[in-house]
Amino acid sequence: MVGIREVAEAAGVSMSTVSQVVTGNRPVSAATRARVEAAITRLGYRAHPGAAQLRGGRTGTVALIVPTLENPFYPLVAAGMQDVLVPRDILLTVTDASGLDRSASAIHRLLTRRVDAMVAAPFGLPPAGLAEVHDAGIPFVTLGQAPPGGGDFVHTNDVDGARKATEHLIERGRRRIAFLGGDEGVTPTRQRLEGYQEALRAAGLPLRDDDVVCTRYTRQGGRDGATALLDRDDRPDAIVAANDLIAFGVLDVTRSMGLRVPEDLALTGYDDIEAASLVDPPLTTVMNPAREIGRACARLLLERLDGHVTDITRGVALSNRLVVRDST
């Protein structure tokens, strides 16, 4: 049976350092924590539920609220959280809660079950639900933007990511570039639209209202939006899709219309989910590091739970990058 000694030897640290990582009793540098967590995962070490957690009246449960589990991006976020939480013997519960009513209900149910901390995607988070979280006084992290009233958040630069995708299409000679966004008004759509518009302005290309369509962050949403953009005489020669699922819907429509990608229409996605490299043609997309986002969220929560920070709001910024494939 793997013990703390084996973990310490594998990570090249002392047993007391491993204990500090597992219990969170004292701060440990990010590099050391990462080595210890990697050794714990590799060796399959399971810590005994910590007395500090029990004394604090905790349930050893953390919640993740997402708008859908159909988008592979969110299960990867959950996997990243588990990379950090499992070595601490903390259970992750994941709730699919699309829409304001379902989100508010999910938050209330989770608080009733006394989760120790919560992570939520910003899509449709209700003000009443956020107020309930703040009243409960538990650590709370959001994806993509700082929660109103204070709290931690993890984000990538969506403006820059969409700008990179649009600039790439311009470099490939495309001049009538459309934007196919997800749910109108949510932060990822706004920021990715902003990056697209900045790239067009910088290149001296016109911004046309009819080249921007907002739909849903789903494959069917992509089909609906692509039909609106492509079923016209002045159709675009490229589309910047706000996520990969939307881009897959665009590919469905191009096939049904007999359009070739990228010859007739160049296409970029966003997130770089696993299927992006498997579709035909493989999709050029912006890599959004979902698993590392999950790890960062979990670390922020643990630092709050362990009492190591008192700042009202903290943000962690992670890098994205353009992955060029055959769709452009």
N, C-alpha and C positions, 0 to 999 in steps of 0.2 A: 504493500500500500504506500502510495506517494505521500511523503510528509513535508513539513516546512523546511527540513534540512535539504532535501533533494531540490526543492524549488530555489533555495538560496544558492546552492552550488551551480544550478543551471543558469541562474541570472547573474552570477558573479557578485553577489551581495551577502550581507550578514543575515542571519535568521531574524534578528530584530527588525531589519529593514523590511523583510517580507511581512512580518507581523504588522508593521506600521502601514504597509500598503493594504493589507487585508482588513485591518480594523479601522484604519483612518484616524488613529489616535494622534499622529503627528504628521506634519507636512513632509512630503517626499518630492524631490525634483521630478519634472515631467519625464525626463529621459530614464531615470531609475524606475519610476512607476511603470513606464512602458515595457522595460525589460522584464520586470517582475510579472506583470500581467501576461506577457507573452509566454514566459516559462510556466506560469500556472495553467494557461490554456493548453500548451503543448504537452504537459505532463498529466493533465487531468486532475490536478489537485483540487480537493473540495474542503473548504474551510468549515470549521464548526461554527454554527450561528454565534455571533459575537455577543458577549455579555453586555458590551456598551450599547448595542442595539436593543437588547431586551430591557436594560435599565431605562432606556429612553422611551419605552412604551411603543416601540415601532412594530409594524407588521412585517417588515422585510419585503415590501411590495412596492414597485414603481410602475406607473401607468404611462402608456404612449397612446395618444389620441390622433388618429389620421382620418383624412376625408374618404379614403377608399383603400381597400387591400388589393384591388385589382391592378393597381399600378405597382410594378415590381420595385420601384424606388423605395417605397415605404417598408416592405419587408427587409430590405437591405439596411435601412436605418435601424430597424429593430434588431437585426443581427449585430450591428455595431454596438448598440447599447448592451446587448447580452455579453459581448466580448469583455466589457468592463464590469458588468453587474454580477455575472455568474461567479467569478472568483471571490466576490464578497458575499456569496450565498443570498443574493437578493433576486426575487422573482419579478420578471417583467410580464405585465398583462397588456395586451394590445386591443384597442377598441376602434372599430370602424364607425365613424359618426359623421356622416355627411349632412350638411344643413344645420341651421341655427338651432332648431328644436332638438334634433338628435344630439348635437354637441352639448347643449345645456343639460339634457337628461343624462348623458354619459358622464359629464363632470360631476353632477350631483350624486349619481350612483357610486362613482369611484371614491368620492369623499366620504360617503356613508360607509363604505367598506374600509375606510381609514388607510388609503394608500399613503406611503411616506413622501412621495414626490410625483411630479407629473411633467410630461413633455407633450406638446401639442403642435401640430401644423397650424398655420395661421388661417387656413381656409374656413371662413364662417364661424370663427370663435365668437360666441355671444358675450356682450358686455356683462350680463348678469352672471354668466358662468365664470368669467374672469374675476368678477368681484367676489364670488363664492370661494374661489381658490385663494385670493388674497386674504379673505377673512379667516380661512382655515390655517393660514400661516405656514403652508408647506412650500418647499422649493418648487419652482415652476420654470420651465425652459420652453421657449418657442423656437420654431424653425423659421428662419428668414427675416424676422423683425423683432424688435424689442416689444414685450407685452406692455400694454397700457398700465400705468400704475407701478411700474418697476418689475424687474425680474431679469433673468438671463436669456440670451438668445445665441443661436449658432447660424451663421449665414455664409453664403458665397456671393461674389459680386455678380448678380444677375444682369446688371446694366452692361458690364464689361463683357460677360459671356455672350450676350445677344449681339453686342457690337462686333465682337470677333467673328461670329457666324456671318453677319451681314457684310462685313468687310471682305471676308473670304469669297462670298458670292460676287461682289463687285470686282474683285481681282480676277475672277473667272469670266469676266465680261458681261455679267448680267446687269441689266439696267431697269427692268420693271420688276421690282422685288416686292412681294406682298408679305404681310405678317399675319399669321394665323394663331391667335392667342387662345388661352383657356378662359376660365370664368372671369368675366369683366369685373374690375374693381379690386381684385385680390392683389396682394403685393407682388408675387412673381410675374403676373401678367403685366402690371404697370411697369415694373423695372425692365422686363425683357422688351417691352414695346419701346421704352425710352432708349435702350441701347440700339435697337434697330433704327429708330429715328435719328439718333446722333450720327450713325454711320452714313445714312443717306444724306444728311445735311453736309457732312464733311466732304462727301464726294460730289456735292452739287447736284444731287438727284432730287426730283420733286417728291414731296410727301402728298400722297393721294388718299383721301378718306376712304374711297372704295377699295383700296388695297389693304385695308386693315379690317379683319373679321375676328370677332371674339365668339368663342363657342364653349366647349367643355373640355376638361383635361382627360379625354377618353378617345379611344379609336373611333367610335361613332361620331363624337364631336369633330374629329378630323375629317371624317367623310362628309359631314354636313357642311363644314366650312370650306372644304376643297371644292365641293360642288358649286357653292356660291361664287368662288373665285374663278373657277376654270370653265364654267358653263357660260361663257360670254366671248364676244368677238375680240375684246382687248385684254385677253387674259395675261397674267404675269408670266415672266420667263423663269422666276424663282420664287420659292416660298421659305420664309423663316418660320418654323413651327415652334411653339412655346414649350412643347415636350415631345418625347419620342412617340408616345401613344398617338398624339395628334398626327405626327408625321406618318405613322403606319396607316392611319386612315386616309391620308393624302395619297399614299402609294396604292391603296385599294381603288381609289377613284381614277388615278392615272391609268391603271390597267383596264378598268372598265371603259374608259374613253379612248383607249388606244394610244395614249401619250407615252413617250419614252423618257425615262429618267436616267441620266441627266440631260440627254440631247434636247428634248422639248421643254423640260422643266427640271431645274436644279432644286434640291431640297435639303434643308438642314433640320435637325431635331435638337432636343435639349434633355440632358440627364445621362445619356449613355448607359441605359439599362442593357442587360446582357443580350436581349433580342435585337438590339440595334446593329450588331455585327452579323446577324444571321438572316436578316430580311434580304430581299432581292430588289434592287441592289443594296449592298451594305450601306448603312446610313451614316453620313457625316453629321456629327452631333457635338454638343458641348458636354464634356464629362463633368458631372456634378458628383462629388465624392460621398455617396450616400452612406457607406459604412463608416467612414471617418466622421461624418456628421453625427451619426448615432453615438460613436465613442465619445466625441466631444460633449454631446448632451449629457451622457451618463456621468462623465467626470465633473461637469459643472454641478450636477445634482448631488453627487457624493461630497464634493467640497462644501456645499451648503449644509448637507446633513451632518457632516463632521464638525461644523462650526469653524471652518478655517477662513471664511470670508464674511465680511459685513457690508460690502458695497451694495448699493441699491440695485444697480444694473451692471451686468458684464456682458460683453459681446466677444464671440470667438469667430474670426474670419478665416475661412479655408479657401484654397485656390481651386479654380476650375481651368479647363483648357479645351481647345478645339481639337477634336479627333476627326481627321479627314479620311473619308472613305469614298465609295464609288458613286454616291448619289449627287455629287457635285462635280 
